[in-house]
C-alpha cells in the first residue's frame, strides 16, 4: 500500500476470524454424525489430520501429489506406532460447485496405511463449530489446511501446520509457537515423522503455552471486530 501511495491510516493489525468461533460450551448439541466421531475419539487416544490436493503448489515445490500422499501416510503410520488412532477431517469438500474434495485425498491414503482399522476418514459435512468439537477431543492435529490448525488450537488442541506457503509460518510466529509450523519439505523427506512423535511426548507443556497464546489471539480478534463496528458506526 505504501509503495502505491495508498494511505494506511485506517489499517489495523487483526487475526484470522476462525479464532473467534465460539465454543458454545453451554448450548451445543451434537448431531448424530458429530456424536459418532466423538465416541470414536473417546475409544483411544486420537490424532487428527487434514490433507489437500497440492496443485497448484506441487510444481513450485518440485513434488507430486503421489509423493505427498505417501509421505503423509508415513506420518500416519508413525502416529499409529505410537499407540494413537488417526481421524482424517476435511475443511474443503466438494459442495456448492467447489471442485476440490479433501476427503478423496484422505481415502487415497488408506492404501498406504499399516493398520487401516485405526485410520478413520470423516465423510460428513461439518461446520467450524462441529469440527472444533471433534478436534477438541483429539490430542494433536497435523494439518495441511491452515484453517483446520487454527480451529484445532482455538478448541485447545495443539496443531502442527504444514507450511507450503508463508501463511502458516506467519500465524505460528504471531502465536509465539514458531516450531509448530513445519516446512512441507520435512514432510516429504520423512523427518516430520520424528517431529510429530516428539511433539506427542511434550503435550502437557505445549498445552500450557497454547492456552496462553490462544487467549491473546482471541482478545486481539475481539478488539479487531469492535474496532470495525465502531468505524462502521462512524460512517453512518
Secondary structure, DSSP 4 states (H G I P E B T S, - for coil): -TTTT---TT------GGGG----TTT----HHHHHHHHHHHHS-EEEEE----TTHHHHHT--HHHHHHHHHHHHHHHHHTT-EEEEE-S--S-TT----HHHHHHHHGGG-S-GGGEEE--S---HHHHHHHHHTSSEEEESSHHHHHHHHHTT--EEEEESSHHHHHHHHHHT-GGGEEEHHHHHTSTHHHHHHHHHTTHHHHHHHHHHHHHHHHHHHHHHHHHHHHHHHHH-
